[in-house]
Amino acid sequence: QVQLVESGGGLVQPGGSLRLSCAASGSIFSINAMGWYRQAPGKQRELVAVITSGRMTNYEDSVKGRFTISRDNAENTVYLQMNSLKPEETDVYYCNADVYGAIGRLNCWGQGTQVTVSS
């Protein structure tokens, strides 16, 4: 069984910063790509950033220059540093990982962490 657990969300003022973490645990052989997605009520879930096992990265256009994704392969953990946050980025943020475990290849989602940007 593989689990992803997010942390680091909360309330922040416009222009502020947050750092999200996601730790994978369980029967894991290896992890390929890991990513962060966000979703508001009634809206589609969208990719924010993704990072491969070789640390190649890709970002949604609106967050380039403000957000940074990174990972610690030894700890199976991915991070998202978010700077200069905007009110319209108030969403639930989800961690995703492409995992090879005891039963083979599996795409996994975390439970999500709430990010609220408001004065």
Secondary structure as UniProt FT lines:
FT   STRAND          2..7
FT   STRAND          10..12
FT   TURN            14..15
FT   STRAND          18..26
FT   STRAND          28..39
FT   TURN            41..42
FT   STRAND          46..51
FT   TURN            53..54
FT   STRAND          57..59
FT   HELIX           61..63
FT   TURN            64..66
FT   STRAND          67..72
FT   HELIX           73..75
FT   STRAND          77..82
FT   HELIX           87..89
FT   STRAND          91..101
FT   TURN            102..103
FT   STRAND          104..109
FT   STRAND          113..117
//
